[in-house]
Amino acid sequence: MTVVSNTSPLLNLALIERLHLIDAQFGEVAVPTAVWNELTAGFDGRDRIEAFRDQGGIRVVSPEPTDLRIEFERELDRGEAAAIAYAVDVDADRVLIDEREGRATATRHDVRRPRESTS
């Protein structure tokens, strides 16, 4: 299963020391470089995020900017736009996004959120 994450779901779980829930549900999540930069920009949770990556929970990817990503950046923040565009590009099974506009954009491009059923 290919799962791509935006910053907030991972950072919020790191802050409450619950990143193990990502591992239990998905194993590994992919994050574009823009998301990784946001995750490690601050002090809070950074050590937990880096440890989770080192344990194989996060795979940092460096996708090339695409027209779709540039389009998304007109309405979404950089990390969110990168996560959704990458999810579309690789036909991800799921995308972890907590912002309403981001979820709507992902849904319009047929990227499912974790709670949605495939049946």
Short mmCIF file of the C-alpha atoms (twelve columns), coordinates in Angstrom:
data_MODEL
# 
_entry.id   MODEL 
# 
loop_
_atom_site.group_PDB 
_atom_site.id 
_atom_site.type_symbol 
_atom_site.label_atom_id 
_atom_site.label_alt_id 
_atom_site.label_comp_id 
_atom_site.label_asym_id 
_atom_site.label_seq_id 
_atom_site.Cartn_x 
_atom_site.Cartn_y 
_atom_site.Cartn_z 
_atom_site.pdbx_PDB_model_num 
ATOM 1   C CA . MET A 1   0.000   0.000  0.000   1 
ATOM 2   C CA . THR A 2   1.337   3.433  -0.930  1 
ATOM 3   C CA . VAL A 3   0.471   6.112  1.620   1 
ATOM 4   C CA . VAL A 4   1.571   9.748  1.331   1 
ATOM 5   C CA . SER A 5   1.369   12.195 4.228   1 
ATOM 6   C CA . ASN A 6   1.220   15.899 4.702   1 
ATOM 7   C CA . THR A 7   2.962   17.572 7.644   1 
ATOM 8   C CA . SER A 8   0.214   18.021 10.236  1 
ATOM 9   C CA . PRO A 9   -0.886  14.396 10.719  1 
ATOM 10  C CA . LEU A 10  2.686   13.258 11.367  1 
ATOM 11  C CA . LEU A 11  3.689   16.244 13.465  1 
ATOM 12  C CA . ASN A 12  0.580   16.052 15.625  1 
ATOM 13  C CA . LEU A 13  1.129   12.334 16.258  1 
ATOM 14  C CA . ALA A 14  4.784   13.013 17.077  1 
ATOM 15  C CA . LEU A 15  3.809   15.676 19.594  1 
ATOM 16  C CA . ILE A 16  1.545   13.260 21.468  1 
ATOM 17  C CA . GLU A 17  4.026   10.396 21.068  1 
ATOM 18  C CA . ARG A 18  1.715   8.288  18.888  1 
ATOM 19  C CA . LEU A 19  3.692   7.811  15.647  1 
ATOM 20  C CA . HIS A 20  3.440   4.070  16.278  1 
ATOM 21  C CA . LEU A 21  -0.173  4.352  15.068  1 
ATOM 22  C CA . ILE A 22  1.139   5.176  11.577  1 
ATOM 23  C CA . ASP A 23  3.367   2.118  11.659  1 
ATOM 24  C CA . ALA A 24  0.523   -0.094 12.907  1 
ATOM 25  C CA . GLN A 25  -1.906  1.121  10.233  1 
ATOM 26  C CA . PHE A 26  0.323   1.630  7.193   1 
ATOM 27  C CA . GLY A 27  3.885   0.506  7.895   1 
ATOM 28  C CA . GLU A 28  5.583   3.293  5.981   1 
ATOM 29  C CA . VAL A 29  4.459   6.650  4.649   1 
ATOM 30  C CA . ALA A 30  6.067   8.658  1.875   1 
ATOM 31  C CA . VAL A 31  6.594   12.375 2.315   1 
ATOM 32  C CA . PRO A 32  7.835   14.771 -0.352  1 
ATOM 33  C CA . THR A 33  10.893  16.857 0.498   1 
ATOM 34  C CA . ALA A 34  8.688   19.930 1.037   1 
ATOM 35  C CA . VAL A 35  6.791   18.056 3.769   1 
ATOM 36  C CA . TRP A 36  10.016  16.749 5.327   1 
ATOM 37  C CA . ASN A 37  11.380  20.302 5.465   1 
ATOM 38  C CA . GLU A 38  8.228   21.446 7.274   1 
ATOM 39  C CA . LEU A 39  8.414   18.495 9.686   1 
ATOM 40  C CA . THR A 40  11.991  19.255 10.665  1 
ATOM 41  C CA . ALA A 41  11.820  23.062 10.627  1 
ATOM 42  C CA . GLY A 42  10.721  23.372 14.238  1 
ATOM 43  C CA . PHE A 43  12.012  22.015 17.505  1 
ATOM 44  C CA . ASP A 44  8.803   20.412 18.813  1 
ATOM 45  C CA . GLY A 45  8.585   16.778 17.776  1 
ATOM 46  C CA . ARG A 46  11.632  16.916 15.517  1 
ATOM 47  C CA . ASP A 47  13.579  14.240 17.396  1 
ATOM 48  C CA . ARG A 48  10.599  11.858 17.286  1 
ATOM 49  C CA . ILE A 49  10.026  12.506 13.569  1 
ATOM 50  C CA . GLU A 50  13.685  11.857 12.746  1 
ATOM 51  C CA . ALA A 51  13.737  8.695  14.886  1 
ATOM 52  C CA . PHE A 52  10.583  7.452  13.148  1 
ATOM 53  C CA . ARG A 53  12.227  8.017  9.756   1 
ATOM 54  C CA . ASP A 54  15.358  6.218  10.900  1 
ATOM 55  C CA . GLN A 55  13.211  3.239  11.936  1 
ATOM 56  C CA . GLY A 56  11.722  3.070  8.425   1 
ATOM 57  C CA . GLY A 57  8.402   4.732  9.164   1 
ATOM 58  C CA . ILE A 58  8.952   7.657  6.789   1 
ATOM 59  C CA . ARG A 59  10.402  7.550  3.288   1 
ATOM 60  C CA . VAL A 60  11.403  10.991 2.001   1 
ATOM 61  C CA . VAL A 61  10.877  11.372 -1.749  1 
ATOM 62  C CA . SER A 62  12.095  14.130 -4.058  1 
ATOM 63  C CA . PRO A 63  9.521   14.477 -6.828  1 
ATOM 64  C CA . GLU A 64  10.086  16.925 -9.635  1 
ATOM 65  C CA . PRO A 65  7.759   19.934 -9.646  1 
ATOM 66  C CA . THR A 66  4.823   19.249 -11.922 1 
ATOM 67  C CA . ASP A 67  2.139   21.430 -13.450 1 
ATOM 68  C CA . LEU A 68  -0.357  19.804 -11.089 1 
ATOM 69  C CA . ARG A 69  1.728   20.704 -8.044  1 
ATOM 70  C CA . ILE A 70  2.118   24.278 -9.256  1 
ATOM 71  C CA . GLU A 71  -1.650  24.451 -9.736  1 
ATOM 72  C CA . PHE A 72  -2.249  23.124 -6.216  1 
ATOM 73  C CA . GLU A 73  0.177   25.674 -4.741  1 
ATOM 74  C CA . ARG A 74  -2.161  28.456 -5.853  1 
ATOM 75  C CA . GLU A 75  -4.643  27.402 -3.151  1 
ATOM 76  C CA . LEU A 76  -2.739  25.118 -0.763  1 
ATOM 77  C CA . ASP A 77  0.471   25.410 1.198   1 
ATOM 78  C CA . ARG A 78  3.657   24.037 -0.357  1 
ATOM 79  C CA . GLY A 79  3.840   20.792 1.627   1 
ATOM 80  C CA . GLU A 80  0.187   19.983 1.163   1 
ATOM 81  C CA . ALA A 81  0.387   20.690 -2.579  1 
ATOM 82  C CA . ALA A 82  3.485   18.501 -2.887  1 
ATOM 83  C CA . ALA A 83  1.884   15.630 -0.937  1 
ATOM 84  C CA . ILE A 84  -1.308  15.595 -2.995  1 
ATOM 85  C CA . ALA A 85  0.487   16.007 -6.329  1 
ATOM 86  C CA . TYR A 86  2.879   13.168 -5.449  1 
ATOM 87  C CA . ALA A 87  -0.036  10.975 -4.361  1 
ATOM 88  C CA . VAL A 88  -1.735  11.596 -7.708  1 
ATOM 89  C CA . ASP A 89  1.501   11.001 -9.653  1 
ATOM 90  C CA . VAL A 90  2.226   7.634  -8.019  1 
ATOM 91  C CA . ASP A 91  -1.435  6.587  -7.792  1 
ATOM 92  C CA . ALA A 92  -1.190  6.325  -4.001  1 
ATOM 93  C CA . ASP A 93  -3.704  4.246  -2.131  1 
ATOM 94  C CA . ARG A 94  -4.158  6.852  0.581   1 
ATOM 95  C CA . VAL A 95  -3.142  10.389 1.514   1 
ATOM 96  C CA . LEU A 96  -3.031  11.744 5.067   1 
ATOM 97  C CA . ILE A 97  -4.315  15.319 5.054   1 
ATOM 98  C CA . ASP A 98  -6.106  17.136 7.844   1 
ATOM 99  C CA . GLU A 99  -6.963  20.468 6.192   1 
ATOM 100 C CA . ARG A 100 -10.407 20.759 4.598   1 
ATOM 101 C CA . GLU A 101 -9.253  22.308 1.305   1 
ATOM 102 C CA . GLY A 102 -6.521  19.705 0.941   1 
ATOM 103 C CA . ARG A 103 -8.963  16.851 1.568   1 
ATOM 104 C CA . ALA A 104 -11.340 18.289 -1.030  1 
ATOM 105 C CA . THR A 105 -8.512  18.593 -3.564  1 
ATOM 106 C CA . ALA A 106 -7.375  15.013 -2.936  1 
ATOM 107 C CA . THR A 107 -10.940 13.748 -3.291  1 
ATOM 108 C CA . ARG A 108 -11.395 15.607 -6.592  1 
ATOM 109 C CA . HIS A 109 -8.318  13.774 -7.879  1 
ATOM 110 C CA . ASP A 110 -9.511  10.356 -6.640  1 
ATOM 111 C CA . VAL A 111 -6.956  9.961  -3.856  1 
ATOM 112 C CA . ARG A 112 -8.675  8.270  -0.925  1 
ATOM 113 C CA . ARG A 113 -8.315  9.163  2.724   1 
ATOM 114 C CA . PRO A 114 -7.705  6.359  5.240   1 
ATOM 115 C CA . ARG A 115 -11.266 6.147  6.560   1 
ATOM 116 C CA . GLU A 116 -12.805 5.682  3.111   1 
ATOM 117 C CA . SER A 117 -13.779 2.211  2.039   1 
ATOM 118 C CA . THR A 118 -12.683 0.681  -1.236  1 
ATOM 119 C CA . SER A 119 -15.899 -1.311 -1.598  1 
# 
